[in-house]
Amino acid sequence: MRVGIRLPGRYNVANCLVALAILDAVGVSVEQAAPGLQTTRVPGRLEEIDCGQDFLALVDYAHKPGALRAVLTTLMRPGGRLAVVFGAGGDRDPGKRAPMGEVAAELADLVVVTDDNPRSEDPAAIRRQIVAGAAGGKAQVVELGDRREAIRHAVGWAGPGDVVVIAGKGHETGQRSGSEVRPFDDRVELAQALEALKAQR
């Protein structure tokens, strides 16, 4: 039996195979599970934002080097350019920051380093660690602390056939800085940036 899924990436194929095996173990057949797999989407996981633009725009939760590599490898297209916007959370594993910068600069054409959830840390210091990891890579690296501005920069850079992915926060609807959490949803911000671009063109 052939089963299609709407989630891109080899890692999602692997996840679906594991799900099928577990379902089979509890008595749910592949035939019964297939319709669900064919329609399943996961909020903030390679979630496409389509406002009629001529390039692919997505949001993904990738917030570790391995996850970022998997997402960027999945999104690379022959003849198309790839932009990634991301940061790293404060008060979390600082050892992943430089490796994330390295992965992004290796695989993307444009890397926009921005703020994630800095929490109690200095966001500029977090960004510097990521930028240091990106040094020597092939990508153009831009540092913009304001996440909204960073998203708009990547959207403005993209042309026909390109890919823009906003990584690290996925389904989250807030940005934590110090003790404050302000409303911020990458999916909403990306859609607004795409609509603004459409109005300009």
C-alpha positions as CSV (number, residue, x, y, z in Angstrom):
1,M,0.0,0.0,0.0
2,R,1.2,3.5,-0.9
3,V,0.6,6.2,1.8
4,G,1.2,9.9,1.2
5,I,1.9,12.5,3.9
6,R,1.7,16.3,3.7
7,L,4.6,16.9,6.0
8,P,7.9,17.4,4.0
9,G,11.2,16.0,5.0
10,R,12.8,12.6,5.5
11,Y,12.6,13.0,9.2
12,N,8.8,13.4,9.0
13,V,8.6,10.2,6.9
14,A,10.5,8.5,9.6
15,N,8.2,9.9,12.3
16,C,5.2,8.7,10.3
17,L,6.6,5.2,9.9
18,V,7.1,5.0,13.7
19,A,3.5,6.2,14.2
20,L,2.3,3.5,11.8
21,A,4.3,0.8,13.7
22,I,2.8,1.9,17.0
23,L,-0.7,2.0,15.6
24,D,-0.2,-1.5,14.1
25,A,0.9,-2.8,17.5
26,V,-2.4,-1.6,19.1
27,G,-4.5,-3.0,16.3
28,V,-4.9,0.0,13.9
29,S,-4.2,-1.0,10.3
30,V,-2.2,1.1,7.8
31,E,-5.5,1.3,5.8
32,Q,-7.2,2.8,8.8
33,A,-4.4,5.2,9.6
34,A,-3.6,6.4,6.1
35,P,-6.4,9.0,5.8
36,G,-5.2,10.7,9.0
37,L,-1.6,10.8,7.8
38,Q,-2.5,12.3,4.5
39,T,-4.2,15.3,6.1
40,T,-2.1,15.8,9.2
41,R,-0.3,19.1,9.7
42,V,1.6,20.2,12.8
43,P,1.4,23.9,13.8
44,G,4.8,25.6,13.5
45,R,6.5,22.6,12.0
46,L,7.4,23.4,8.4
47,E,4.1,25.4,8.3
48,E,3.7,27.1,5.0
49,I,2.5,30.7,5.0
50,D,1.0,31.5,1.5
51,C,-0.1,35.0,0.7
52,G,0.2,34.6,-3.0
53,Q,4.0,35.3,-3.1
54,D,6.2,33.8,-5.8
55,F,8.5,32.1,-3.2
56,L,8.0,29.6,-0.4
57,A,7.7,31.0,3.1
58,L,7.5,28.8,6.2
59,V,7.8,28.7,10.0
60,D,9.5,25.9,11.8
61,Y,10.3,25.2,15.5
62,A,13.9,24.0,14.7
63,H,15.9,25.3,17.7
64,K,18.8,22.9,17.9
65,P,21.7,22.4,15.4
66,G,20.5,19.0,14.2
67,A,16.9,20.1,13.7
68,L,18.1,23.2,11.9
69,R,20.2,21.1,9.6
70,A,17.3,18.8,8.8
71,V,14.9,21.7,8.0
72,L,17.4,23.6,5.8
73,T,18.5,20.4,4.0
74,T,14.8,19.6,3.3
75,L,14.1,23.1,2.0
76,M,17.2,23.5,-0.3
77,R,16.1,23.7,-4.0
78,P,18.3,23.6,-7.1
79,G,18.4,27.0,-8.6
80,G,16.7,28.7,-5.7
81,R,18.1,30.6,-2.8
82,L,17.4,29.9,0.9
83,A,17.1,32.4,3.7
84,V,16.8,31.5,7.4
85,V,15.8,33.8,10.3
86,F,16.6,32.5,13.7
87,G,18.0,33.2,17.2
88,A,18.6,31.1,20.3
89,G,16.8,31.1,23.6
90,G,18.4,32.7,26.7
91,D,19.0,30.7,29.9
92,R,19.2,27.6,27.8
93,D,22.1,25.5,26.3
94,P,24.6,28.2,25.2
95,G,26.7,25.5,23.6
96,K,24.3,25.2,20.7
97,R,24.5,28.8,19.6
98,A,27.7,28.8,17.5
99,P,26.9,25.4,16.0
100,M,23.5,26.7,14.8
101,G,25.3,29.6,13.2
102,E,27.7,27.3,11.5
103,V,24.9,25.0,10.2
104,A,22.9,28.0,8.9
105,A,25.9,29.6,7.2
106,E,26.8,26.3,5.5
107,L,23.4,25.6,4.1
108,A,21.6,28.9,3.6
109,D,22.3,31.9,1.3
110,L,21.1,34.5,3.7
111,V,21.2,34.1,7.5
112,V,19.4,36.7,9.6
113,V,20.4,36.3,13.2
114,T,17.7,37.8,15.5
115,D,16.3,37.5,19.0
116,D,14.4,34.4,20.1
117,N,13.4,34.3,23.8
118,P,16.4,36.0,25.5
119,R,14.9,35.6,29.0
120,S,17.4,37.0,31.5
121,E,20.4,37.0,29.1
122,D,21.7,39.9,27.1
123,P,20.1,39.3,23.6
124,A,23.1,41.0,21.9
125,A,25.5,38.6,23.5
126,I,23.4,35.6,22.3
127,R,23.4,37.0,18.8
128,R,27.2,37.5,18.9
129,Q,27.7,33.8,19.7
130,I,25.6,32.7,16.8
131,V,27.3,35.2,14.4
132,A,30.7,33.9,15.5
133,G,29.6,30.4,14.6
134,A,28.5,31.6,11.2
135,A,31.8,33.3,10.4
136,G,33.6,31.7,7.4
137,G,30.4,30.2,6.0
138,K,29.1,30.9,2.4
139,A,26.1,32.8,3.5
140,Q,25.5,36.5,3.8
141,V,25.0,37.1,7.5
142,V,22.9,39.9,8.9
143,E,22.2,40.7,12.5
144,L,18.9,42.3,13.4
145,G,17.8,42.1,17.0
146,D,14.2,43.1,16.3
147,R,12.5,39.8,15.2
148,R,9.8,41.6,13.2
149,E,12.4,43.6,11.3
150,A,14.5,40.4,10.7
151,I,11.5,38.6,9.2
152,R,10.7,41.6,6.9
153,H,14.3,41.8,5.8
154,A,14.3,38.1,4.7
155,V,11.0,38.5,2.9
156,G,12.2,41.6,1.1
157,W,15.4,39.7,0.0
158,A,13.5,36.8,-1.5
159,G,12.8,36.5,-5.2
160,P,10.9,34.0,-7.4
161,G,11.6,30.4,-6.5
162,D,13.4,31.2,-3.3
163,V,12.7,29.8,0.2
164,V,12.4,31.8,3.5
165,V,12.1,29.9,6.8
166,I,11.6,31.5,10.1
167,A,13.1,29.1,12.7
168,G,13.2,28.5,16.4
169,K,9.8,29.5,17.8
170,G,7.3,27.6,15.6
171,H,3.9,27.5,17.2
172,E,4.8,29.9,20.1
173,T,2.7,33.0,20.5
174,G,4.9,35.0,22.8
175,Q,8.5,36.3,23.1
176,R,10.0,36.3,26.6
177,S,12.5,39.0,27.5
178,G,13.3,39.4,31.2
179,S,10.1,38.9,33.1
180,E,8.0,40.1,30.3
181,V,6.2,38.0,27.6
182,R,4.9,40.1,24.7
183,P,2.6,38.7,22.1
184,F,4.6,37.5,19.1
185,D,3.7,34.8,16.6
186,D,6.2,34.1,13.7
187,R,3.3,32.9,11.6
188,V,1.4,36.1,12.0
189,E,4.5,38.3,11.6
190,L,5.5,36.4,8.4
191,A,2.0,36.7,6.9
192,Q,2.0,40.5,7.7
193,A,5.4,40.9,6.1
194,L,4.3,39.0,3.0
195,E,1.1,41.2,2.7
196,A,3.2,44.3,3.1
197,L,5.5,43.1,0.3
198,K,2.6,42.4,-1.9
199,A,1.3,45.9,-1.3
200,Q,4.6,47.4,-2.4
201,R,5.0,45.4,-5.6
